[in-house]
Amino acid sequence: MGGQDQPDAYKCSLSSQAQAIAKRELREDEATREHALEQFRDWIQKHPSIKNCRTDAVFLLRFLRTKKFSLPLAQEMLERYLTIRQLYPDWFQNLDIDDPEIEAIIDAGYLVPLLKRDSHGRKVILSCAGRFDPYKFTSAQMVRVHSLVVEALMDEEESQVHGYTHLNDESGLTMGHLSSWSITDIRNMLTCIQNSTPMRHKETHLVNVPGCATKIIELALSLLNEKLRSRVLLHKSLDDLQNTVDPKILPKEYGGEVPLAEMIAEFKKSLRAKRNEIKALDDMYIEISPKDTCSASEGLGGLSGSFRKLEVD
């Protein structure tokens, strides 16, 4: 798919700092990368169930970098990524900024990547629960917005190496938000994030968590693996958060310099520029056994085969 399929078309866009980190943390250098890409493409081509898949370098590097160039783990994650896209089309397909509901959720400022990276070079994604209207939109639309945002970011090589920081402002979170999620949905969602999304989640900050959400957050944390759980930090207030994250990169509303509306407008430009590329992800196809399809309704934990060994970087 796409014109980037020739292996020699790849030009590394990493800064020298990112290259050094890739070498140190991910065991990546030019020879390793070329060899892994070649083997990965060959494996996809011969895969009995994968009928259509992107094979351009930057797409495959999402998985290789998340899995520190362990080819078997990257391959397993790609299988899961393709599988969940088909098992949960309401969450992972039709990701389109021209969908009026999705655009309205983004316009409201529910989820926006900040313009500047944090001091670790990571991409920062801010979510504001109070800006999502649970009476107007469904939990599936909420997840689709998350999927659209991460798909728009995951090809950025700097982010593949440095990873992501998530800032979740939970003020304004109500029972309306919580009641739109079943326990099964929460479990499935976290399993997807942990095991099927090729992103290096480095830190998640939760700010202003209201009392009504404490139990749900405890449940969610209990479903995460040890490594991700240790990367979740709770902050009582915005001041507390600003000790960890440089306020300058935050929207003006949070003590930074650039108004949220400007950040949203900027991000929407990039969503429009990538619109066709993101829509084309729906052309990817893996044959799923009926067993997997029926166990999807019981929660991803029940999936057979490659879903059994659930790991995350």
C-alpha positions as CSV (number, residue, x, y, z in Angstrom):
1,M,0.0,0.0,0.0
2,G,1.2,3.5,-0.7
3,G,4.2,4.5,-2.7
4,Q,6.6,4.1,0.2
5,D,6.9,0.3,-0.2
6,Q,10.4,0.2,-1.7
7,P,12.8,-0.5,1.1
8,D,15.3,2.0,-0.1
9,A,12.8,4.9,0.1
10,Y,13.3,5.2,3.8
11,K,15.3,8.2,5.0
12,C,15.8,8.4,8.7
13,S,14.3,11.7,10.0
14,L,15.5,11.3,13.6
15,S,17.4,14.1,15.2
16,S,20.9,13.1,16.3
17,Q,19.7,13.2,19.9
18,A,16.9,10.8,19.1
19,Q,19.3,8.5,17.2
20,A,21.4,8.3,20.3
21,I,18.4,7.4,22.4
22,A,17.2,4.9,19.8
23,K,20.6,3.2,20.0
24,R,20.8,3.2,23.8
25,E,17.2,2.3,24.6
26,L,15.9,0.5,21.6
27,R,19.1,-1.2,20.3
28,E,18.5,0.6,17.0
29,D,21.2,1.4,14.4
30,E,21.1,1.5,10.6
31,A,22.1,-2.1,10.1
32,T,19.6,-3.4,12.7
33,R,16.9,-1.3,11.3
34,E,17.4,-2.4,7.7
35,H,17.6,-6.0,8.6
36,A,14.5,-5.9,10.8
37,L,12.5,-4.1,8.1
38,E,13.5,-6.6,5.5
39,Q,12.5,-9.5,7.7
40,F,9.3,-7.8,8.8
41,R,8.2,-7.2,5.2
42,D,9.0,-10.7,4.2
43,W,7.0,-12.1,7.2
44,I,3.9,-9.9,6.3
45,Q,4.1,-11.1,2.6
46,K,4.1,-14.7,3.7
47,H,1.6,-14.3,6.5
48,P,-1.4,-16.7,5.8
49,S,-4.0,-14.3,7.4
50,I,-2.7,-10.8,6.6
51,K,-4.2,-9.9,3.2
52,N,-3.5,-6.2,3.1
53,C,-1.1,-4.2,5.3
54,R,1.1,-1.1,5.1
55,T,4.7,-2.1,4.7
56,D,6.4,1.3,4.5
57,A,9.2,1.7,6.9
58,V,7.7,4.4,9.1
59,F,4.6,2.2,9.8
60,L,6.6,-0.9,10.6
61,L,9.0,1.1,12.8
62,R,6.0,2.0,15.0
63,F,6.0,-1.7,16.1
64,L,9.8,-2.3,16.0
65,R,10.6,0.7,18.2
66,T,7.7,0.0,20.7
67,K,9.1,-3.5,21.0
68,K,12.8,-2.5,21.1
69,F,13.5,-4.3,17.8
70,S,12.4,-7.7,19.1
71,L,11.0,-8.8,15.7
72,P,8.7,-11.6,17.2
73,L,7.1,-9.1,19.7
74,A,6.7,-6.5,16.9
75,Q,5.1,-9.1,14.6
76,E,2.7,-10.2,17.4
77,M,1.8,-6.6,18.1
78,L,1.0,-5.9,14.4
79,E,-1.2,-9.0,14.3
80,R,-3.1,-7.7,17.4
81,Y,-3.3,-4.1,16.0
82,L,-4.8,-5.4,12.7
83,T,-7.2,-7.7,14.6
84,I,-8.6,-5.2,17.1
85,R,-9.2,-2.7,14.2
86,Q,-11.6,-5.3,12.8
87,L,-13.0,-6.7,16.0
88,Y,-13.9,-3.1,17.2
89,P,-14.7,-1.1,14.1
90,D,-16.7,1.4,16.2
91,W,-13.5,2.2,18.0
92,F,-10.8,1.9,15.3
93,Q,-12.4,2.5,11.9
94,N,-13.9,5.5,10.0
95,L,-11.5,7.8,11.7
96,D,-12.3,11.0,9.9
97,I,-12.0,14.7,10.9
98,D,-14.8,15.4,8.5
99,D,-17.2,13.3,10.6
100,P,-19.3,16.1,12.2
101,E,-19.4,14.4,15.7
102,I,-15.7,13.7,15.8
103,E,-14.9,17.3,14.7
104,A,-17.3,18.7,17.4
105,I,-15.5,16.6,20.1
106,I,-12.1,17.9,18.9
107,D,-13.4,21.5,18.6
108,A,-14.6,21.3,22.2
109,G,-11.0,20.7,23.3
110,Y,-11.5,17.2,24.7
111,L,-8.3,15.9,23.3
112,V,-5.4,17.8,21.8
113,P,-1.7,17.2,21.3
114,L,0.4,20.1,22.5
115,L,2.5,22.0,20.1
116,K,5.7,21.7,22.0
117,R,7.3,18.5,23.3
118,D,8.2,18.1,27.0
119,S,11.7,18.3,28.4
120,H,12.2,14.6,27.5
121,G,11.4,15.3,23.8
122,R,8.1,13.5,24.2
123,K,4.9,14.3,22.4
124,V,2.3,15.5,25.0
125,I,-1.4,14.7,24.6
126,L,-3.8,16.6,26.8
127,S,-7.3,15.4,27.5
128,C,-9.9,17.4,29.4
129,A,-12.8,15.3,30.6
130,G,-15.1,18.3,31.3
131,R,-14.9,19.3,27.6
132,F,-16.6,16.0,26.5
133,D,-20.4,16.0,26.6
134,P,-21.5,12.5,27.6
135,Y,-25.1,13.3,26.9
136,K,-24.4,14.3,23.3
137,F,-21.8,11.7,22.4
138,T,-21.2,8.0,23.0
139,S,-18.2,6.3,24.6
140,A,-17.5,4.8,21.2
141,Q,-17.2,8.3,19.7
142,M,-14.9,9.2,22.5
143,V,-12.6,6.2,21.7
144,R,-12.7,7.0,18.0
145,V,-11.4,10.5,18.7
146,H,-8.5,9.0,20.7
147,S,-7.9,6.5,17.9
148,L,-7.9,9.4,15.3
149,V,-5.5,11.5,17.4
150,V,-3.0,8.7,17.9
151,E,-3.1,7.5,14.3
152,A,-2.3,11.1,13.3
153,L,0.8,11.0,15.6
154,M,2.2,7.5,15.4
155,D,4.1,7.9,12.2
156,E,6.2,10.8,13.8
157,E,9.6,9.2,14.2
158,E,10.7,11.5,17.1
159,S,7.7,10.3,19.0
160,Q,8.3,6.6,18.1
161,V,11.6,7.0,19.9
162,H,11.0,9.5,22.7
163,G,7.5,8.2,23.5
164,Y,4.4,10.0,24.8
165,T,3.3,11.9,27.9
166,H,-0.4,11.9,28.6
167,L,-2.0,14.7,30.7
168,N,-5.5,14.0,31.8
169,D,-7.4,16.8,33.4
170,E,-10.3,15.0,35.1
171,S,-12.0,18.0,36.6
172,G,-15.5,18.1,35.1
173,L,-15.6,14.3,35.1
174,T,-19.2,13.3,36.1
175,M,-21.3,10.2,36.6
176,G,-22.6,10.9,33.1
177,H,-19.1,10.1,31.7
178,L,-18.6,7.1,33.9
179,S,-22.0,5.5,33.3
180,S,-21.4,5.3,29.6
181,W,-18.7,2.7,30.1
182,S,-19.3,-0.9,31.0
183,I,-16.6,-2.8,33.0
184,T,-16.1,-5.0,29.9
185,D,-15.5,-1.9,27.7
186,I,-13.0,-0.5,30.2
187,R,-11.1,-3.8,30.3
188,N,-11.1,-4.2,26.5
189,M,-10.0,-0.6,26.0
190,L,-7.1,-1.0,28.4
191,T,-6.1,-4.2,26.8
192,C,-6.1,-2.5,23.4
193,I,-3.9,0.3,24.7
194,Q,-1.5,-2.0,26.4
195,N,-1.1,-4.7,23.9
196,S,-2.1,-3.5,20.5
197,T,-1.2,0.2,20.2
198,P,2.4,0.7,19.0
199,M,3.2,3.7,21.3
200,R,5.8,4.1,24.0
201,H,3.6,5.4,26.9
202,K,6.2,7.0,29.2
203,E,4.1,8.9,31.7
204,T,0.4,9.5,32.4
205,H,-0.6,12.3,34.7
206,L,-4.0,12.5,36.2
207,V,-5.0,15.8,37.6
208,N,-8.1,16.9,39.7
209,V,-9.7,13.4,39.9
210,P,-13.1,13.9,41.5
211,G,-14.3,11.5,44.3
212,C,-16.9,9.8,42.1
213,A,-14.1,8.5,39.8
214,T,-11.7,7.2,42.4
215,K,-13.1,3.6,42.3
216,I,-13.1,3.5,38.5
217,I,-9.5,4.8,38.3
218,E,-8.4,2.2,40.9
219,L,-10.1,-0.5,38.8
220,A,-8.4,0.8,35.6
221,L,-5.0,0.8,37.3
222,S,-5.5,-2.7,38.6
223,L,-6.0,-3.8,34.9
224,L,-2.7,-2.3,33.8
225,N,0.6,-4.2,33.9
226,E,3.1,-3.3,36.5
227,K,5.3,-1.3,34.1
228,L,2.5,1.0,32.9
229,R,0.9,1.3,36.4
230,S,4.2,2.6,37.7
231,R,4.1,5.4,35.0
232,V,0.7,6.8,36.2
233,L,1.1,9.8,38.4
234,L,-1.8,11.4,40.3
235,H,-1.8,15.2,41.0
236,K,-4.1,16.9,43.4
237,S,-3.9,20.3,41.6
238,L,-2.6,22.1,38.6
239,D,0.2,23.6,40.7
240,D,1.3,20.1,41.6
241,L,1.4,19.1,37.9
242,Q,3.4,22.2,37.0
243,N,6.2,20.9,39.2
244,T,6.5,17.9,36.8
245,V,5.6,19.4,33.4
246,D,6.9,22.7,32.2
247,P,3.9,25.1,32.3
248,K,5.2,26.9,29.2
249,I,4.2,24.0,26.9
250,L,0.7,23.9,28.3
251,P,-2.3,25.8,26.9
252,K,-2.8,29.3,28.2
253,E,-5.8,28.0,30.2
254,Y,-3.3,25.8,32.1
255,G,-0.7,28.5,32.7
256,G,1.1,28.3,29.4
257,E,1.4,30.7,26.5
258,V,-0.7,29.5,23.6
259,P,-4.5,29.4,23.9
260,L,-6.1,26.0,23.6
261,A,-8.2,27.1,20.6
262,E,-5.0,27.9,18.7
263,M,-3.6,24.4,19.5
264,I,-6.8,22.8,18.3
265,A,-6.8,24.8,15.0
266,E,-3.2,23.8,14.4
267,F,-3.8,20.1,15.1
268,K,-6.9,20.1,12.8
269,K,-4.7,21.3,9.9
270,S,-2.6,18.3,10.3
271,L,-5.6,16.0,10.6
272,R,-6.9,17.4,7.3
273,A,-3.5,17.0,5.7
274,K,-3.4,13.3,6.8
275,R,-7.1,12.6,6.2
276,N,-6.8,10.3,3.2
277,E,-3.8,8.5,4.7
278,I,-5.7,7.8,8.0
279,K,-8.9,6.7,6.1
280,A,-6.7,4.3,4.0
281,L,-5.9,2.4,7.2
282,D,-9.3,0.8,6.9
283,D,-8.1,-1.0,3.7
284,M,-5.8,-3.1,5.8
285,Y,-7.1,-6.6,6.4
286,I,-6.4,-9.7,8.4
287,E,-8.5,-12.8,8.4
288,I,-9.8,-13.5,11.9
289,S,-10.9,-16.9,13.1
290,P,-14.6,-17.1,14.2
291,K,-13.3,-18.1,17.6
292,D,-11.7,-14.7,18.0
293,T,-14.7,-12.9,16.8
294,C,-17.0,-14.5,19.3
295,S,-14.6,-14.1,22.2
296,A,-14.4,-10.4,21.4
297,S,-17.8,-10.1,23.0
298,E,-16.5,-11.6,26.2
299,G,-13.5,-9.2,26.4
300,L,-10.1,-9.4,24.8
301,G,-8.6,-11.5,27.5
302,G,-10.4,-14.4,26.0
303,L,-8.8,-14.1,22.6
304,S,-6.9,-17.1,21.5
305,G,-3.5,-17.4,19.8
306,S,-1.4,-14.3,19.9
307,F,-3.6,-12.5,22.4
308,R,-2.7,-15.0,25.1
309,K,0.7,-13.6,25.8
310,L,-0.2,-10.0,26.7
311,E,2.9,-7.9,27.0
312,V,3.8,-4.3,26.7
313,D,6.9,-2.2,26.5
